[in-house]
Amino acid sequence: MRAYIKTYGCSLNQADSDVARSILSDSGIDVSGSPGDSDVIIINSCTVKSATAQKILYELDNLRKAGRNVVVTGCMAGANRDLIEKHFPAAGIVTTQNIDMLPHAVSESALGRRVVLDGYKRLDRASLSKPAECTIAKVPINDGCLSSCTFCETKFARGPLNSFSEDSILNAVRYSAAHGAAEIDLSSQDCGAYGRDRKSDIAGLMKRIDGIEGDFKVRVGMMNPEHMRRYLEEMLSIMEGSDRFYRFIHMPVESGSDHVLEGMRRKYTVEDAEELIGTIRDRLRDVTIETDIIVGFPTETRSDFDDTMEFIERARPDVTNISRFGARPHTAAAGMEQLGRETINSRSNELSREVRRVQRDLNERHIGSKYDTLITETTGTSYNGRNMAYKQIVVRGSNQFIKEGTHYNVVIDEVSANVLYGHVAGN
């Protein structure tokens, strides 16, 4: 029997797909690289953004019309069972908490029988993780979160915080390093909340990972401000004293307006976020700070949006991901009076121009610098890598001597808002 996995969404979903591959392989089910020669297609779904959800539903429509056997897992399986059944009534459903039972659902689907596994249980998915043998491995560290944001549907999909055991995570990291991973991404809905439901925390986990032998870098995933601030000093001390961890912080602020943050039910202020950014930059000389901004939240006035524009100018994040608000089913924000799409699109375009200006201005200071760069991807026409601050560096061309998973000294020649372009020193 053969199954094909199609993954939508975030790094945590990608980590879950690695878990799924491990479980299926251990059960004797081949994981195919193509849907055409597969008996069952597994859709690892995402429900964060309306556009992504619509793509998934469109694909389910097409798969139903084609008569394919389908099992849906991921966030949509937990939060939007009604939508899945509307578009593909015969599709099997396996929530993330039941991914250990995925082989059973796949086997039944291949026989034309539908299985729904959606009961809640605390599953240590890291204990099931054998990340794919590749340059970048993704290791899940916890599920769920401690927040209750009014715009987010993921809480309905993944439930309350469920931190995986440190030993399971460490074993997954060791496995990845032993099987060729040069970069390991710790993935989570909120890495900053890790361990709050057990006697652990993200800083303690980082200390133990730092002690693992091997030549690999670690990227710590997204951390919400309200939880990250509890362990920030310890985390920064670890990053200062170790070459193991990228000097990279992904902290989603979501808005530069306290009025909007209150409506989102985010438990911090803009001043809190700026203080955290200041502390990070004071402690780490070379650091990349990434944030997320939602444009067009229902309570956002023009004045609120102007506050966000000013926040970007003051805080000057190295990377800002912009999302146009789209109401998700079952959320409190879906019941609020919505802004018009024209207003949301106009503000998004305006903010995008400001973000590109700030990011390019920040990147220009790197021209002429030389960085130790880990090459993590080859495209045939270029080589993509990261320096210690997790800046994206691209070496154009096709050079036979450049190998994925290897470090090179790269001199930066030019930049864009998102990328540093350079050449390998001596070539």
C-alpha positions, 0 to 999 in steps of 0.5 A: 500500500502507498500513501502520499502526504500533501502538507499545508501551513507552518513549520509545525505542520511540516514537522507533523508530516515527518511524524506521519511518514515515520508512523506510516513507514513503521507500519509497512505503508510506503510513503510515495513522492507522487499522488498519482501512484498512491492508494490514499492521499493524506492532506495535512491541513492548515486553518490559519488563513482563509486563503489557505483553507480555500485552497484545501477545500478546492483540492478536496472538491477535485479529489472527490470528483476524481474518486480518490481515497482521502484522509484529512489530518492537521488543523482543519481536521480538528477545527473544521470537520463540518467544512471537510464533510461538506466538500468531501463527505467520504474523507477520513478525519484524523486530528493531530492528537490521534496521528498515531492511529493514522496507519489504521485510517489509511488502511481503511481508506484504501478499502473504501471505508471512512474512519473518524478519529477526533477524540482528545488525548495528550500524545507525545508526538516528539516520541514518534518523530524520526525527521526525514533525512535532509539538510533541515529537520523539523522537530515538534516540541509542544502542541496547543497554547495557553492563549485565547486570541479572538482571531485564531482558530488553531486553539480549536484544532490543537487544544490546550498546551501539551508540551512533549517530554524533553527526552523525546525531543532530545532523542529526535534532535540526536536522530536528526543530527545523526542522519545528516541534518545541518539545521534543526528547527524546533517547531511549535504553536508557541515555543515560549510556552513550552514546559508550562504544563510540566516541570520544564521551560524553553531555556532549560530545553535549550541548555540540554540541546546545547549539550548534544554532540554534532555539527548542526545549528538550531532555530527556535520557532515562534514565541509569543511575547507574553510567554517569551519574556519569562525566559528571555534573559536565560535564552539570550545568555545561552545564545551569547555563549553558544554557537549552537543556536541561531541568533534569531527571535520570531516574536509575533506582535500582531499590531502596533496599537494597544486598542487592537491588541486588547480586541485580539485578547493579546496579553501585552502592550506595544510598550512591552513588545518594544522593551523586549526588542530593545533587550534582545538587541542590547544583548545580541550584537548580530540578531534577526528579529522577525514579527507578524502583523495582522492588518484589518482586524475588525476593531482597527481604526485608521488611527490604530493602523497609523500606530502600527506604521509608527511601530514598524518605523520605531522597532524596525524588525528585520522581517515582518510577515503581513497577513490581511485579516480574514475571519475564521469560523468559530472565533470571537473575531468572526462575530465582530463587524468586519472592515471592508476588503478595500480598506484591508487591501489598501492598508496592507499595501501601504504597510508592505511598502513601509516594511520593504523600505525598512528591511532594505535599509537594514539589509544595506548595512551588510554589503561588503560584509563576510559571513560564515554561511550554512548552505541549506538548499540548492535550486539549480540556479542558486544556493540558499543559506543562513548566517549565524543571525539567520539572515537569508543569503543567496549565492547565484549560479551553479558551482559544482564545488558548493555542497548543501549542508556545508559552511562557506564564507560568503561576501555580500555584494547586493541586497533586497528587502528580504535577501542578501546576495553574495559570492563565496570568498575566493571564487 
